[in-house]
C-alpha cells in the first residue's frame, strides 16, 4: 500500500542501477537550459520534501475514493462512508491509524460546486470532530465538540476559486486550498457495547452538493471526468514526481509556493509537465534519485527530532493549516510521515516514542516495559486520552491474542490501580499474567512505535499545551524489572 513506511524509503538508486531505459534528455531541455548536476539534485531533494505529503494524500485518496478494487475503498467522491467499527490491523491504507473513534470519511470533489456537511445534535458527553484536510494536507477547518459545539448545523466547504453566495442556514464556510479534499469524522466510542449509539450519531451525518442542499439538482454541470493514475508502492519509488505533477493541477499555487514551483519546473516537474521517470537519461535519473533519497533522509530526521524530547517522548504540534506551516515544507512532510491526517494540537496532541527511559529502542522481542501514571497525573483532557501500539517498522496496528490495540481512559473502570492510586500499564509481547492482563497493551515481536493521543487537551494548567512546553509531561517508558 502507498502509505506503508517502507514505501516511503526511496529505492531510487536501485531503480537507477537496474534501469535499462533508453536515454532521453529531460523534457527535451537543451544542455544550456538544464540545471547542473548538483543543482538538479538539490531541486529534486527540496521537491521531494515539498511534494511528499501531496503524493501521500493522493495515494490515500486513490485507494479510498477511486480504485474500487484497492481493498481499502470507502465510497465515491461526495458520498459519506461511515465505518461501523474502529480500525484494526487489517486497515493498512493510513499509517498510524486511530483506533479510538470509529471514522467516517467523505472525499469531496469541489470542482463543480461546494459541498454541504450537516451534523446532528450530539450528546455533549460524547466527543466528536470533523477535520477538514485538503490535498496540501492543510487542516483548514473543524466542526465538532471543541470547535463548534454539540448542536446540529449545516456547514459549507468550497474550492479554492469559488466565488458564490452563502445560502441562509449555513453556519460557516470553509475554503479548501485544493479542488479535492477529505473530511475525516471521529466519533467517540465509550466501549464495545456503545457501538450502536455511535452508529446512530453517524446516521445523522449528511453530505450533499450545494445544488442538492438548495433543492436545485441538475442546475450545475458535472465536472469533467479524470483519468486518475494508478498508484502502488513500486511505482511511487520511481514515479514520485509524476504523481506530484498530476496532483498539482488541482492545487493552485499559493504565494509561498511560487518559488518552489518555479524550481521544480526547472527539472520538468509541475502541473501538465507529465514527467516520465523511465524516459529520463541515466544522468537525470541519478540526479532525481539522489535528491529523493536525501530528501527522504531529512524527513525521517525531522520526524525523529520533532518538537521537544520529554521523558523519551517527542512532544510536538506538527499538523496545522497553511498559516501554521508558513512554507516550512520539511515540517509539513514530517507531520504527514509521522501520521498523515493528524489533528491540530488544540484538537489532539500526540506524544510519540520509540525509546525507553534509557534512550534504547523499544523492542518487544527483547524486553518488557511499563508505563506508570502517578496518582492524579493521567493526561489532562476535556475529552479522553489513549495510548496506541504500532509496529515499529510499518506504523500499523498489530494483530494480537486479545484484539487490543490501545488503552484509553474510557477503559479505566475495568483496570487495576496500584495501592498508592497510580496506574501501571504493561507493554510487552506476551501476557503479563491473568492478574495484570486488564492493564496489558500487547506489543509486537519486534520494534515498537507508541503514540499517545490527548483529545481536546485542557488549555489551563496542568496541560500539555503548548506542545513540549506544557506543565504536564508524559511519563517515561521503563524497562520491566
C-alpha positions as CSV (number, residue, x, y, z in Angstrom):
1,X,0.0,0.0,0.0
2,X,1.2,3.5,-0.7
3,X,1.5,4.8,2.8
4,X,3.3,2.0,4.5
5,X,6.5,3.2,5.9
6,X,8.7,1.0,3.8
7,X,7.2,2.5,0.6
8,X,8.4,5.9,1.6
9,X,12.0,4.8,1.9
10,X,13.3,5.7,-1.6
11,X,14.7,2.9,-3.7
12,X,15.8,5.4,-6.4
13,X,19.4,4.2,-6.6
14,X,18.4,0.6,-7.0
15,X,16.0,1.7,-9.7
16,X,18.7,3.6,-11.5
17,X,21.2,0.7,-11.4
18,X,18.5,-1.7,-12.7
19,X,17.3,0.6,-15.3
20,X,17.9,-0.2,-19.0
21,X,15.7,2.6,-20.2
22,X,16.6,4.4,-23.4
23,X,18.4,7.7,-22.7
24,X,16.3,10.9,-23.4
25,X,17.1,14.5,-22.4
26,X,15.0,15.8,-19.6
27,X,11.8,17.1,-21.3
28,X,13.9,18.0,-24.3
29,X,15.7,20.7,-22.4
30,X,18.9,21.8,-24.0
31,X,22.1,21.5,-22.1
32,X,22.1,25.2,-21.8
33,X,18.7,25.2,-20.1
34,X,19.3,22.3,-17.9
35,X,20.4,22.8,-14.3
36,X,23.8,21.4,-13.4
37,X,24.1,18.0,-11.6
38,X,24.2,19.2,-8.0
39,X,21.6,22.0,-8.6
40,X,19.2,19.4,-10.1
41,X,19.8,17.1,-7.2
42,X,19.1,19.9,-4.8
43,X,15.8,20.8,-6.6
44,X,14.8,17.1,-6.5
45,X,15.6,16.9,-2.8
46,X,13.6,20.1,-2.0
47,X,10.8,19.0,-4.3
48,X,10.5,15.6,-2.7
49,X,10.2,17.2,0.8
50,X,7.6,19.7,-0.6
51,X,5.7,17.0,-2.5
52,X,5.7,14.1,-0.1
53,X,2.5,15.0,1.8
54,X,0.8,15.8,-1.5
55,X,1.7,12.4,-3.0
56,X,0.9,10.5,0.2
57,X,-2.5,12.2,0.3
58,X,-3.1,11.3,-3.4
59,X,-2.3,7.7,-2.6
60,X,-4.9,7.5,0.2
61,X,-7.5,9.3,-1.9
62,X,-6.9,6.8,-4.8
63,X,-7.4,3.8,-2.5
64,X,-10.4,5.3,-0.7
65,X,-12.3,7.1,-3.4
66,X,-11.1,6.0,-6.8
67,X,-10.0,2.3,-7.0
68,X,-12.9,0.1,-6.1
69,X,-10.6,-2.9,-6.1
70,X,-8.0,-1.5,-3.8
71,X,-9.2,-3.4,-0.8
72,X,-9.4,-0.1,1.1
73,X,-12.1,1.6,-1.0
74,X,-14.7,3.6,1.0
75,X,-17.0,5.5,-1.3
76,X,-17.0,7.6,-4.5
77,X,-16.5,11.3,-4.3
78,X,-19.1,13.3,-2.3
79,X,-20.5,10.2,-0.7
80,X,-20.1,9.6,3.0
81,X,-18.8,6.3,4.3
82,X,-19.4,5.5,7.9
83,X,-17.1,2.9,9.5
84,X,-19.2,0.8,11.9
85,X,-16.0,-0.3,13.8
86,X,-12.7,1.1,15.0
87,X,-9.6,0.4,12.9
88,X,-7.7,-2.8,13.3
89,X,-4.6,-4.5,12.0
90,X,-6.5,-5.2,8.8
91,X,-6.6,-1.5,7.9
92,X,-3.4,-0.6,6.1
93,X,-4.0,2.4,3.9
94,X,-3.2,5.0,6.5
95,X,-0.1,4.7,8.7
96,X,-0.6,5.3,12.5
97,X,-4.4,5.0,12.3
98,X,-6.5,6.0,15.3
99,X,-8.4,3.0,16.8
100,X,-10.2,5.2,19.4
101,X,-13.1,6.5,17.3
102,X,-15.0,4.9,14.5
103,X,-14.2,7.0,11.5
104,X,-16.5,8.4,8.8
105,X,-15.0,9.7,5.6
106,X,-16.0,11.8,2.6
107,X,-13.7,12.7,-0.2
108,X,-15.0,15.9,-1.7
109,X,-14.7,16.9,-5.4
110,X,-15.2,20.7,-5.2
111,X,-14.5,21.4,-8.9
112,X,-18.2,21.9,-9.9
113,X,-19.7,23.2,-6.8
114,X,-19.4,23.4,-3.0
115,X,-20.4,20.6,-0.6
116,X,-22.6,21.0,2.5
117,X,-21.8,18.9,5.5
118,X,-24.6,18.6,8.0
119,X,-24.1,17.3,11.6
120,X,-26.8,16.3,14.1
121,X,-27.0,17.3,17.8
122,X,-24.6,15.1,19.7
123,X,-24.7,14.4,23.4
124,X,-22.1,16.8,24.9
125,X,-20.6,13.9,26.8
126,X,-19.6,12.3,23.6
127,X,-16.6,13.8,21.8
128,X,-16.8,14.1,18.0
129,X,-14.9,16.1,15.4
130,X,-14.9,16.6,11.7
131,X,-11.5,17.6,10.4
132,X,-11.2,19.2,7.0
133,X,-7.9,18.4,5.3
134,X,-7.1,19.4,1.7
135,X,-4.7,18.0,-0.9
136,X,-1.8,20.0,0.6
137,X,-2.6,18.2,3.9
138,X,-3.6,21.5,5.5
139,X,-6.2,21.2,8.3
140,X,-8.3,24.2,7.2
141,X,-11.2,23.8,9.5
142,X,-13.1,21.9,12.2
143,X,-16.6,21.1,13.1
144,X,-17.4,19.3,16.4
145,X,-17.3,19.3,20.2
146,X,-14.4,21.7,20.6
147,X,-14.7,23.9,17.5
148,X,-18.5,24.4,17.0
149,X,-20.1,22.7,20.0
150,X,-22.6,19.8,20.1
151,X,-25.5,21.4,18.4
152,X,-26.8,20.5,14.9
153,X,-25.7,22.6,12.0
154,X,-25.0,22.9,8.3
155,X,-21.5,23.9,7.1
156,X,-20.3,24.6,3.5
157,X,-17.0,23.5,2.0
158,X,-15.8,25.4,-1.1
159,X,-13.0,25.0,-3.5
160,X,-10.1,27.4,-3.9
161,X,-11.7,29.5,-6.7
162,X,-15.3,29.5,-5.6
163,X,-17.0,33.0,-5.5
164,X,-20.7,32.3,-5.0
165,X,-23.0,33.5,-2.2
166,X,-23.5,31.8,1.1
167,X,-27.1,30.5,1.4
168,X,-29.2,31.1,4.5
169,X,-28.8,28.4,7.1
170,X,-25.1,27.8,6.6
171,X,-23.3,28.3,9.9
172,X,-19.8,28.7,8.5
173,X,-17.9,28.4,5.2
174,X,-14.6,26.6,4.9
175,X,-12.3,27.1,1.9
176,X,-10.0,24.3,0.7
177,X,-6.8,25.2,-1.0
178,X,-7.2,22.3,-3.4
179,X,-10.1,21.0,-5.6
180,X,-10.2,17.7,-3.8
181,X,-10.4,17.5,-0.1
182,X,-11.3,15.0,2.7
183,X,-13.5,15.3,5.7
184,X,-12.5,12.9,8.5
185,X,-15.1,12.3,11.2
186,X,-14.1,10.9,14.6
187,X,-17.0,9.8,16.8
188,X,-16.1,8.7,20.4
189,X,-16.8,5.1,21.3
190,X,-17.0,4.5,25.0
191,X,-16.8,0.7,24.9
192,X,-17.9,-2.1,22.5
193,X,-21.4,-2.1,24.0
194,X,-21.6,1.6,22.9
195,X,-21.3,0.8,19.1
196,X,-25.0,1.0,18.3
197,X,-25.1,4.5,19.8
198,X,-22.1,5.6,17.7
199,X,-23.9,4.2,14.6
200,X,-27.0,6.4,15.5
201,X,-24.7,9.5,15.6
202,X,-23.1,8.5,12.3
203,X,-26.5,8.1,10.7
204,X,-27.1,11.8,11.4
205,X,-24.1,12.9,9.4
206,X,-25.2,14.1,6.0
207,X,-23.3,15.2,2.9
208,X,-24.8,17.0,-0.1
209,X,-23.7,19.1,-3.0
210,X,-24.8,22.7,-2.7
211,X,-27.4,22.3,-5.5
212,X,-29.0,19.3,-3.8
213,X,-29.0,21.1,-0.4
214,X,-30.8,24.0,-2.1
215,X,-33.2,21.5,-3.8
216,X,-32.0,22.5,-7.2
217,X,-30.5,19.3,-8.5
218,X,-29.4,19.3,-12.1
219,X,-28.6,23.0,-12.2
220,X,-24.8,22.6,-12.1
221,X,-22.8,21.0,-14.9
222,X,-20.8,18.0,-13.7
223,X,-17.0,18.4,-13.6
224,X,-15.0,16.7,-16.3
225,X,-14.0,13.0,-15.8
226,X,-10.4,12.3,-14.7
227,X,-8.1,9.5,-15.6
228,X,-6.5,9.0,-12.2
229,X,-3.1,7.4,-12.4
230,X,-2.9,4.1,-10.6
231,X,-0.7,4.1,-7.6
232,X,1.3,1.4,-5.9
233,X,4.4,1.3,-3.7
234,X,6.7,0.2,-6.6
235,X,5.6,3.0,-8.9
236,X,6.0,5.6,-6.2
237,X,9.6,4.7,-5.7
238,X,10.4,5.7,-9.3
239,X,7.4,7.8,-10.5
240,X,7.1,10.1,-7.4
241,X,7.3,13.3,-9.4
242,X,4.8,12.0,-12.0
243,X,2.2,11.7,-9.2
244,X,3.2,15.1,-8.0
245,X,2.7,16.5,-11.5
246,X,-0.8,15.1,-11.5
247,X,-1.8,16.3,-8.1
248,X,-0.5,19.8,-8.5
249,X,-3.0,20.6,-11.3
250,X,-5.8,20.5,-8.7
251,X,-3.8,22.8,-6.3
252,X,-3.5,26.4,-7.4
253,X,-0.1,27.8,-6.3
254,X,-0.3,29.9,-3.1
255,X,2.1,32.8,-2.8
256,X,4.5,31.0,-0.6
257,X,4.7,28.1,-3.1
258,X,5.6,30.0,-6.2
259,X,9.4,29.9,-5.8
260,X,9.3,26.1,-5.1
261,X,7.0,25.6,-8.1
262,X,9.4,27.6,-10.3
263,X,12.4,25.5,-9.1
264,X,10.5,22.2,-9.8
265,X,9.7,23.5,-13.3
266,X,13.5,23.6,-14.0
267,X,13.7,19.8,-13.7
268,X,10.4,19.3,-15.6
269,X,8.0,19.0,-12.7
270,X,4.7,20.8,-12.4
271,X,1.1,20.8,-13.5
272,X,0.8,19.4,-17.0
273,X,4.5,18.5,-17.3
274,X,3.8,14.8,-17.4
275,X,7.2,13.8,-16.2
276,X,8.1,10.2,-17.1
277,X,10.9,8.9,-15.0
278,X,11.6,5.8,-17.1
279,X,12.3,8.0,-20.1
280,X,15.0,10.1,-18.4
281,X,18.7,9.6,-19.1
282,X,20.8,7.7,-16.6
283,X,22.3,11.0,-15.5
284,X,18.9,12.6,-14.9
285,X,17.7,9.5,-13.0
286,X,20.8,9.7,-10.8
287,X,20.2,13.4,-10.0
288,X,16.5,12.8,-9.2
289,X,17.2,9.6,-7.3
290,X,19.9,11.1,-5.1
291,X,17.7,14.1,-4.4
292,X,14.8,11.9,-3.4
293,X,17.0,9.8,-1.2
294,X,18.4,12.7,0.6
295,X,15.0,14.4,1.0
296,X,13.6,11.2,2.5
297,X,16.5,11.1,4.9
298,X,15.8,14.6,6.0
299,X,12.1,13.9,6.5
300,X,13.0,10.9,8.7
301,X,15.3,13.1,10.7
302,X,12.6,15.8,11.1
303,X,10.2,13.2,12.4
304,X,12.7,11.9,14.9
305,X,13.5,15.3,16.2
306,X,10.1,17.0,16.0
307,X,9.1,19.2,18.9
308,X,10.9,18.6,22.2
309,X,12.2,15.5,24.0
310,X,10.2,14.9,27.2
311,X,11.0,11.8,29.2
312,X,11.9,9.9,26.0
313,X,8.7,11.1,24.2
314,X,8.7,13.6,21.3
315,X,6.0,16.2,22.0
316,X,5.3,18.5,19.1
317,X,2.5,20.3,17.4
318,X,3.3,19.3,13.8
319,X,-0.1,19.4,12.0
320,X,-2.0,22.6,11.2
321,X,-3.2,24.9,8.4
322,X,-1.3,26.8,5.8
323,X,-0.5,29.7,8.2
324,X,0.8,27.2,10.7
325,X,3.4,25.7,8.3
326,X,4.1,29.1,6.7
327,X,6.1,27.5,3.9
328,X,8.1,25.1,6.2
329,X,7.8,22.2,3.8
330,X,10.0,20.0,6.0
331,X,7.7,20.4,8.9
332,X,4.7,19.6,6.7
333,X,6.4,16.5,5.4
334,X,7.3,15.4,8.9
335,X,3.7,15.8,10.0
336,X,2.5,13.6,7.2
337,X,5.1,10.9,7.7
338,X,4.6,10.9,11.5
339,X,0.9,10.3,10.9
340,X,-0.9,11.8,7.9
341,X,-4.2,13.5,8.8
342,X,-3.1,14.3,12.4
343,X,-5.1,16.9,14.3
344,X,-4.1,20.4,15.2
345,X,-2.6,20.4,18.8
346,X,-5.7,22.2,20.2
347,X,-7.9,19.3,18.9
348,X,-5.5,16.5,19.8
349,X,-1.8,16.4,20.8
350,X,0.2,13.3,20.1
351,X,3.3,12.5,22.2
352,X,5.2,9.7,20.3
353,X,8.1,7.5,21.3
354,X,10.3,4.6,20.0
355,X,12.7,4.6,23.0
356,X,12.7,3.7,26.7
357,X,13.8,5.8,29.7
358,X,17.4,5.0,28.9
359,X,17.2,6.0,25.3
360,X,17.2,2.4,24.0
361,X,14.9,1.3,21.1
362,X,11.7,-0.2,22.3
363,X,11.7,-3.8,21.1
364,X,9.0,-6.4,22.2
365,X,11.2,-9.3,21.1
366,X,13.9,-8.3,23.7
367,X,12.2,-6.7,26.7
368,X,9.1,-6.0,28.6
369,X,8.2,-2.4,29.6
370,X,5.9,-0.5,31.9
371,X,4.3,3.0,31.9
372,X,3.1,4.4,35.2
373,X,1.0,7.4,35.7
374,X,1.4,8.8,39.3
375,X,-1.8,9.3,41.3
376,X,-3.9,12.1,39.8
377,X,-1.5,12.7,36.9
378,X,-3.2,11.0,34.0
379,X,-3.3,13.1,30.8
380,X,-5.3,16.3,31.3
381,X,-8.0,16.4,28.7
382,X,-11.5,17.7,28.1
383,X,-12.5,14.6,26.1
384,X,-10.4,11.5,26.6
385,X,-6.8,10.1,26.1
386,X,-5.3,6.9,24.8
387,X,-2.1,5.0,24.2
388,X,-1.9,3.1,21.0
389,X,0.6,0.4,20.0
390,X,2.0,0.2,16.4
391,X,4.6,-2.0,14.7
392,X,7.8,0.0,14.7
393,X,8.5,-0.6,11.0
394,X,5.1,-0.2,9.3
395,X,3.4,2.1,11.9
396,X,0.4,-0.1,11.5
397,X,-1.7,-1.7,14.3
398,X,-0.6,-5.2,15.2
399,X,-2.5,-8.5,15.4
400,X,-2.6,-9.8,19.0
401,X,-4.3,-12.5,21.0
402,X,-6.7,-10.2,22.9
403,X,-7.5,-7.8,19.9
404,X,-6.4,-4.8,22.0
405,X,-4.7,-2.1,20.0
406,X,-4.8,0.6,22.7
407,X,-5.6,1.5,26.2
408,X,-7.7,4.6,26.7
409,X,-9.4,6.5,29.6
410,X,-12.9,5.0,29.0
411,X,-11.3,1.6,29.9
412,X,-10.1,2.8,33.3
413,X,-13.1,1.4,35.3
414,X,-12.0,-2.1,34.2
415,X,-8.3,-1.6,35.0
416,X,-6.4,-2.2,38.2
417,X,-4.7,0.7,40.1
418,X,-1.8,0.3,42.4
419,X,-2.1,0.7,46.2
420,X,-1.0,4.3,46.0
421,X,-3.5,5.1,43.3
422,X,-1.0,5.1,40.5
423,X,-1.8,3.3,37.2
424,X,0.7,0.9,35.6
425,X,0.4,-0.3,32.0
426,X,2.2,-3.4,30.9
427,X,3.8,-3.1,27.5
428,X,5.0,-6.4,26.2
429,X,4.7,-9.1,23.6
430,X,3.5,-11.9,25.9
431,X,0.7,-11.8,28.5
432,X,2.0,-10.4,31.9
433,X,-0.3,-12.9,33.6
434,X,-4.0,-13.1,34.3
435,X,-3.8,-10.8,37.3
436,X,-2.3,-8.0,35.2
437,X,-3.9,-8.6,31.8
438,X,-6.5,-5.9,32.3
439,X,-3.6,-3.4,32.1
440,X,-1.8,-5.1,29.2
441,X,-1.0,-3.4,26.0
442,X,0.2,-6.1,23.6
443,X,3.4,-5.3,21.8
444,X,4.8,-6.7,18.5
445,X,7.6,-9.3,18.5
446,X,10.0,-6.6,17.3
447,X,10.4,-2.8,17.3
448,X,7.6,-0.7,18.9
449,X,6.1,2.7,18.0
450,X,3.9,4.2,20.7
451,X,1.5,7.1,20.2
452,X,-0.4,8.9,23.0
453,X,-3.5,10.8,22.0
454,X,-4.8,13.6,24.1
455,X,-8.2,14.6,22.6
456,X,-9.2,18.2,23.3
457,X,-6.3,18.7,25.7
458,X,-7.0,21.1,28.6
459,X,-5.7,24.6,27.9
460,X,-5.3,25.5,31.6
461,X,-2.6,24.0,33.9
462,X,-1.8,21.2,34.2
463,X,-1.7,21.0,30.4
464,X,0.4,19.5,27.6
465,X,-0.1,22.8,25.7
466,X,1.8,24.5,24.3
467,X,3.3,21.2,22.9
468,X,6.6,20.4,24.6
469,X,6.3,23.4,26.9
470,X,3.3,22.5,29.0
471,X,3.1,21.9,32.7
472,X,2.0,18.2,32.2
473,X,4.6,15.7,30.9
474,X,4.1,12.1,29.7
475,X,6.0,9.7,32.0
476,X,8.9,7.7,30.6
477,X,8.6,4.1,29.4
478,X,10.6,1.9,31.9
479,X,12.1,-1.5,31.3
480,X,10.3,-4.1,33.4
481,X,12.5,-5.5,36.2
